């Protein structure tokens, strides 16, 4: 890892966290700001991504495999503020392939950044581990079948059984943020089948984080949501153990 200059300031007395999100994403920034402990500041950089067509599933799957946006450029724009860690607010990029591929991509990005770089897939795996590593999971996404299949392949390669999966089939990135709490709860209801030990949410622009306590209470299962897990792990990697009050069992108890 390259060495980086790190600095505190009048508001960031404990840490500065860089948050990289797609240009269309409107959920990660406010959710991670709501999770932010005192003495920690967040600093958002946005990256452009190619269009992923939802009306052509063959092209959609190809886009998932070949997608390359300007992540490195967005990283270079935020590193000059001397953050202590990076939280990546883009899910699908890190769920391609198996655990070895995910680890290699995280290491590549961490080497580029010179500071801890938290990818969503590895954060969710760490979240599951913290919750006792339940192996029978159900996954909610905003995606279409090719993306859901990619995510299922990833979890199976990591030793999990995807007992149920439900994609909300958003018609473009902006519409992901427009799902209502009722629609999201209905999505989790569809996942509440026999044998499920834990829920997982993938899709950073889907507004799930603040609903986590309600979902866990309603269905009696822990929820490892991608935004909560990513920000939680960024804090924990920096030695910050504050509970993330109001964001579910993972953030509050681990």
ZAPAZA-407117 format. One record per residue (C-alpha): residue in one letter; x, y, z. Coordinates in steps of 0.5 Angstrom, whole numbers, padded with zeros to 4 digits, always signed. Each point is the difference from the previous one (the first is absolute). Last residue first. Layout:
BEGIN
AXYZ...
END
This chain:
BEGIN
X-0042-0010+0034X-0006+0001+0003X-0003+0006-0003X+0003+0000-0007X-0002-0007-0001X-0006+0000+0004X-0004+0005-0004X+0001+0007-0002X-0003+0004+0005X+0006+0001+0004X+0007-0001-0003X+0004-0002+0006X+0006+0003+0001X+0006-0004-0001X+0005+0004-0004X+0007-0004-0001X+0001+0003-0007X-0002-0007-0003X-0006+0000+0004X-0003+0007-0003X+0001-0003-0007X-0003-0006+0002X-0006+0003+0002X-0001+0005-0006X+0000-0006-0004X-0004-0005+0004X-0005+0006+0001X+0000+0001-0008X-0001-0007-0002X-0005-0002+0005X+0001-0006+0004X-0007-0002+0003X-0001-0004+0006X-0006-0004+0001X-0006+0000+0004X-0005+0002-0006X-0003+0007+0003X+0005+0002+0005X+0006-0001-0005X-0004+0004-0006X-0001+0005+0005X+0007+0001+0003X+0002+0000-0007X-0004+0005-0003X+0005+0006+0000X+0005-0004-0004X-0005-0002-0006X+0000+0006-0004X+0002-0004-0007X+0006+0004-0003X+0005-0005+0003X-0003-0006-0003X+0001-0007+0004X-0004-0001+0006X+0001-0007+0004X-0005-0003+0004X+0002-0006+0005X-0002-0007+0003X-0004-0002-0006X-0003-0007+0001X-0007+0001-0002X-0002+0007-0004X+0000+0007+0002X+0003+0002-0007X-0006+0003-0003X-0002+0004+0007X+0007+0003-0001X-0002+0003-0007X-0007+0002+0003X+0004+0004+0005X+0004+0003-0005X-0007+0002-0004X-0003+0003+0007X+0006+0004+0001X+0000+0003-0007X+0004-0002-0006X+0002+0007-0003X+0008-0001+0001X+0000-0006-0005X-0003+0005-0005X+0006+0004-0001X+0004-0006-0002X-0005-0003-0006X-0006-0003+0000X+0000-0004+0007X-0001-0007+0000X-0002-0001+0007X+0005-0007+0000X-0002-0005+0005X+0004-0006+0003X-0001-0006+0004X+0004-0005+0003X+0007+0002-0002X+0004-0005+0003X+0007+0003+0002X+0007-0003-0001X+0003+0006-0003X-0001-0003-0007X-0007+0000+0001X+0000+0007+0002X+0003+0003-0006X-0004-0005-0004X-0006+0003+0003X+0002+0007-0001X+0001-0001-0008X-0006-0004+0000X-0004+0007+0003X+0004+0004-0005X-0003-0004-0006X-0007-0001+0003X-0001+0008+0000X+0002+0004+0006X-0002+0004+0006X+0002-0005+0005X-0002-0005+0006X+0004-0006+0002X-0002-0006+0004X+0005-0003+0004X+0002-0007+0003X+0007+0000+0002X-0001+0004+0006X+0007+0003+0002X-0001+0001+0007X-0002+0007-0001X+0007+0003+0000X+0001-0005-0006X-0006+0002-0004X+0003+0007+0001X+0007-0001-0002X-0003-0004-0007X-0005+0007-0001X+0007+0004+0001X+0003-0004-0005X-0005+0000-0005X-0001+0008+0001X+0007+0002-0001X+0004+0003+0006X+0007+0004-0002X+0005+0000+0006X+0005+0006-0002X+0005+0000-0006X-0005+0001-0005X+0003-0003-0005X+0002-0006+0004X-0007+0000+0003X-0003-0001-0007X+0004-0005-0002X-0001-0004+0007X-0008+0001-0001X+0001-0003-0007X+0004-0006+0002X-0005-0001+0006X-0006+0000-0005X+0004-0005-0005X+0002-0005+0006X-0008+0001+0003X-0003-0002-0007X-0002+0003-0006X-0003+0007+0000X-0003+0002+0006X+0005+0006+0001X-0003+0004-0006X-0007-0001+0002X+0000+0004+0006X+0002+0007-0001X+0001+0004+0006X+0008-0001+0001X+0002+0002+0007X+0007+0003+0000X+0004+0001+0006X+0004+0005+0004X-0001+0006-0004X+0005+0005-0002X-0004+0005-0004X+0005-0001-0006X-0003-0007-0001X-0007+0002-0002X+0001+0002-0007X+0005-0006-0001X-0005-0005+0002X-0005+0003-0005X+0005-0001-0005X+0001-0007+0002X-0007-0002+0000X-0001+0003-0007X-0005-0005-0003X+0001-0007-0002X-0005-0005-0001X+0002-0006-0004X-0003-0006+0004X-0007+0004+0002X+0000+0003-0007X+0000-0007-0003X-0006-0002+0004X-0004+0006-0001X+0001-0001-0008X-0003-0007+0001X-0005+0003+0004X-0002+0005-0005X-0006+0005+0003X+0004+0001+0006X+0006+0004-0003X+0006+0001+0004X+0003+0007-0002X+0007+0001+0001X+0002+0003+0007X+0003+0007+0002X+0003+0000+0007X-0002+0005+0006X+0005+0002+0006X-0003+0001+0007X+0003+0002+0006X-0002-0003+0007X+0002+0003+0006X+0001-0003+0007X+0001+0003+0007X-0007-0002+0002X-0003-0006-0004X-0002+0000-0007X-0006-0005-0001X-0005+0006-0002X+0006+0002-0005X+0000-0007-0003X-0007+0000-0001X+0000+0007-0003X+0006-0002-0005X-0002-0007-0002X-0007+0002-0002X+0000+0005-0006X+0004-0004-0005X+0000+0002-0007X+0008+0002+0000X+0002-0007+0002X+0003+0001+0008X+0006+0001+0003X+0000+0001+0007X+0007+0003+0003X+0000-0001+0008X+0004+0005+0004X+0001-0002+0007X+0001+0002+0008X+0000+0007+0000X-0004+0001-0006X-0003+0007+0001X+0006+0004+0002X+0005-0004-0004X+0003-0007+0000X+0005-0002-0005X+0003-0006-0004X+0006+0001-0005X+0000-0007-0004X+0005-0006-0001X-0002-0004-0006X-0002-0007+0002
END
